[in-house]
Amino acid sequence: MERRDYFILPLIVIATVLVVAVPVEAALRIFFPYSEADRCVVYGDPRPSAFHATANCASRIKVPEGPWVDMTYNECGYRSTDPCTPKKPGSLRLAIIGSSLAAGYLVPYEASVSARARESLTALCRLPVDVQNLGAEGNMGVRLTASAEAAAALDPDAIVLVVSPTDLVLDNAMDQATPAPGAIAKHQTGWIQELKVQLSRSRLLYMESYLLLRNDDNYVPIYRRSGHKADFMRLPLSQDWQERLAHLDRDIARVKAAIGPDIPLIILFSPERSQAAMLATPHLAKGMAPAHLQSEIARRAQAHGAHFADMSTQIVPGTPSSSIYYAMNGHLNGEGHALLADALVNGLFDARIPAFEAACAAPPAALAQKPE
């Protein structure tokens, strides 16, 4: 082979790839659009206040693997179809705080934990029920204090803090600095990070990865090799994860101090997709402890006088994780939010919160667990 061939042949390969890939990329961008930024959410406040949405705002978001989702907010900037006016006499109110998971990011409102819990409680209770969702991307760490204060001002019968392993990673970052608008969880800078961002926007790479990773037998082994990311399921817990649990312990204390002793607090745990896959398919969990983190969080919640509810208990053995999560994005989809809502409603009755016990019939799952 001549010397010039060492230059020409790679150029031919590159040109061939471009001729094939560019039209495919263009077609995928048409058929699988992507718009993840919720333009209603306000970031960048220099004070340690909670991120929130603009009052009476509406926007649309989407990931390639999911539907278009309307994000609409009431007059207080909360994701709720109920008005945030003072609670009506003879009614029940639930307030939800937390990050994007709590807000129902990428999930239509009617399929979110808020709406599903409201629907279930309305069927079980003799009194009207409304749910105010104060969740927003990035609302962990010190911002939970402001969220809890705002939730307490609504005079709720209980407040629910939704947490996941991802939130525990986000937690400390949210205490470090105030991210700029649209920059949540983007802590790296430089050309390497920019290259990652550009590659992440490729629909071709996205869909190829989606087709591979939606299968748990492919996804879990790859996840297990992701180093410290999976360490919350390895015993003993790493120093990083012990510190993250300590941060959560501090957050629960902050929230309890902000809401006072008279409003019940429920810590609602949502597992990561990897955990859900291992819990549903035990052979994938060999050498791992996918249920350990939730037991640690439950212990901390109870130490602060809070109640604990766990979505993990709602996952039916054999459930493919991609049926309840967005395989690439990692957030719960509508089916996942149904399980989260079931855990929340059961948790309300397991906690024996007076307002709900007095006005509602407990769901069968809660009755089965109630001590004699």
N, C-alpha and C positions, 0 to 999 in steps of 0.2 A: 504494500500500500504506500502510495506516495505521501510525502510530507503534508501537501496541501489537503489530503483527504482527512487528516486529523482535525482540520478546522471545518471542512465542508460537511462531513457526515454529521457532526453534532448540530450544525446549523440546520441541516435537513430535518433531523429529528425534532428540533425545537419548532421549526416552521410547521411540521406536520401536526404536532401537538396543538399548536396555536390554531391551526385551521379547523381542527376537530373541537377543541375545548372552548374556543370563544363563542361559536354559535350555540353550543350546548349551555354554556354559562348564561348567555343572553336569554335563551328559551326558559331556563329554570328561573331566572329573575322575573319573568312574566308570570309563570304558572305557580311559583312559590315566593310571593312577595314577603318582605321582611321590614318591620317597623316596630322596634322594641321600646322606643322612648315614649313615655307617657308625658305629653306636653303639659298636662294639668298639674303635675307635682312640682312643688316649689322647693328648690335646693339653694344652698349657699348662704343661709342666714348665719351670720357670725356668732350669734348667741347659741347656747346649747339647747335650742328649742327643737321640737319634733319637726321633721319634714311633713308637709301636708299638701293637699290639693287646693287649687283655687275654688272658691265657692261656686256652685252651680255650673261647673265646668264639665266638658265632655271631650274625650279624645278616643282615637282608635289605635290599637296595637296588634302586632302579629309576629309570630315566628314562622319559618317556612313549614314546619311540621304541624302547625295548628291553625285554627280558624281566626278570622278577624274578630277582635273583641272590643266592645264598647266599654270604655271606662268612664262612668258618669258619677258625679258627686253632688251631695245635697248642699244646703245653704251654709253648712259649717265646713264644707270641704271633706266630708266623710263619705266613704263609698257605701251608701245606704239608700234604699227607696223610702225609708221612713224619715220624717222631718226630725231635726235635732232640737226641736222646741222642748220646753220643760216636760218631763214625763207626766202623762195624764194620770190622774187618780184612778186606782183600780186597774192598773196595767203593770206589765213586767218589762224590764229593759235589760239588755245584755250589751256590754261594750267590749270590743275586741281591739287589742293593741299588738304591735309587732311590726315586722318588716314586710317585704313584698309578698311573702307567703301568706301572712295574715290578711293582706289586702286583696288576695285572690288574683294576683298578677297573672295575666294570660288566660284567665278563665271568665266566661260570661257571668254576669252577676248572679243570674238565676241558678247557676251551677256552683257558686262559690260557697265556702264554709258559712258565711253570714246568712245567705239566703236559705240554704238547706237547713241550717239550725233553726232559723225563724219558722220555716215551714213545719218542721218536726214539732217544735214547741207549741206552735199554734194548734196543731192537732191534739197535743197532749194536755193543754192547759185550758182552764175555764176563763182566763183573763186574756185580753189582747197582749201581744208580744211584739216588741220592736227591737231591732239589733242595729247598733251604731258601730261601724267599722272604721277605726282610726289608723289602721295599718298603712304604711307607706314604705317604699324602698329606703333602706338605710336607717330605719328607726330602731336601732339597738344602742347599747351603751348608755351614755348620759342622756340621750334623747328620749329614753324610756320614761324618765322622770316627768318631762313635759307631756308626753303622751298619757301617762297615768293621771296627772293632774287634770288634763282636759277630759279624760274619761270619767273621773270621779265627779266632775262638775255636772255631768249629765244625770246624776242621781241613779246609777244603775243598780240592779239587784245583784249583779256579779260582774267582775271584769275578767277577761280571758287574755292571757299573754301567750301567743303562739311562738314556739321556738323550734329550731332544727339545728343539726350540726353545722350547717352553713352559717346560720345566725351566730353561732358561737365563734366562728372564725371572723365574721364581720364585726362582732361586738367590740373587740379591742381596737380595731381600725377606726370605728366610729367615735371612740374616745380620743383618738390622736389628733384629728383635725377635721375641719368642715370641708367635704368634697365640693368641687365646683359642679355646676349643673351638668347632669348627664355623665358624671365621672365616678359614680358609685362603684366601689370595688376595683377601680383601675388605679393601682398603687405603683405600678412600674412605669418608667419613662424610658425614652431612648428609642433607637432604631429597631431594636429587637422587639420591644413591645409594639411598635408601630407595624412591624411586619406581621406579628401575631394578629393584630386588629384587622389588617387587610386580608389576611388568609381566612380569618373567621367570617369575613363578609362574602366569601366565595360560596355561591349556592351549590356549585358542583362538589366542592369538598364537603360542604354541609350535608348534602343528600347522600353522598357516598358513605360518610361517617354514620349517618342516621341508619342506613340500610344494614351496616355492620353492627352498630351498637344497640339497636333495638332488641337484639337477642341476648338474653342474660348470660348464656353460655359463652358469648364473646365479650360482653361488657364487663362482667365481674372480674375475670382474670386480668383484664387490662387495668381496671380500677385498683385491684389489689396491689399492682406493681407501681402505683402512683406515689409511693413513699409516705411522707408525713400526712398527706391528705387522708389516708385510710387509718391513721394511727389511733383514732378514737375507738376502733374495733380490735385493737391489739392490746393484750395485757402483759405486763402492767402498763398503765397509761403513761405516755411520754410526758416530759416536763411541759411541753407546749399545751397539751390537752388538759393537764392538771391546772395550768394557769387559766385556760379558757373556762373551765368549770368554776374557778375562783371568781372570774369576771362575772359569770352568770349569777353566782351566789350574791355578789355585790349588787347586781341589777335587780334581783328579786327583793333584796332589802330596800333598794331605792323605791321600787314600785310600792311595796308595802307601806313605806313611810309616807309616800305621796298620797295614797288613797285612804290611809287611816285604818283603824282596827275594825270598823263596822261594815266595810264592803268586802265580801268574799273574793279571793283571787284564785283563779285556776291557771296552772301552767299546763298548756296543751302542747304535747310533743309530737312533732311530725318527723319520721325518719327520712334520711336521704334515700335516694333510689337504690344505691348499693346495699344499704341495710335491708330495705324491703325485699330485694331480690334474695338475699341470704336467708332472711327469716322465712320466706315462702318456699325456698328450695334449699334445704339444709346441706346438701352435698357441696353447694357453692361456698358454704361458710367454714369449711374445714380449716382449723387453726385460728379462726377469728371468733370474736365475741360480739355479734351484732345487737345483742340486747343489753349490753353493759352500760352504755352511756345513759339510756333512759332510767336505769335504776339509780345511777348517780344523781341525775337531775331530780328524780322523785324524792330522794333523801334530802336534798337541799331545799326543795320546795316545802316539804313537811317541817323542816327545821325552822322555817320562817312563818309557819302557820298558814301556808298556802296549800291548795289541793293540787293533785296531779292527775292528768288524763293522757292516755297514750294511744295514738293512732295505730301503733304497731300491733295492738291486740285485735284490730279489725281486719288485718290482712289474712285472707283465706290461703291456706297452703296451696302451692302450685300456681299462684297468681303471677303472670308475667309482669315484671315491674314496668315495662313500657305501656301496659294497659292503664296504669294509674299515674304515670309521670310522663312529661315530655322527654323523650329519650335523649335528645341532645341538650336541651335547655336545662333540664333537671328539676324544674318546678312541677308541682302536682298539676295534673289536668283535672277536668271536671269529675271524672270517676274517683280520682284521689281525694278531691275535696268532699265527695260524698262520705268517704271513710273518715275523713277528719271531722266532719260534722257529726257523724254517729258517735265518735269518741267524745266529742264535746258534750253532746246531749246526755250520753250515759254518765260522763264525768260530773255533770251538774247534779244528777240524782245520787251518784255514789258519794258525793260530798255532802249530801243531805242539807243543801242550802235552804233555809226556812221558807223564803218567798216562793220557791219553786215547789217544794214539798207540799206547801199549804194549798197551792192553786192548781197543781198538775198531777196527772197520773203518770207514774214512772214507766218508761219504756220496758219491754220484756227483758232486755239484756241487763238493765239496772236492777230489776226485781230479782233476777236470778242470782245476782251477786250480793244482794242486801243480807246482812247477818240476821239470824233469827232473834 
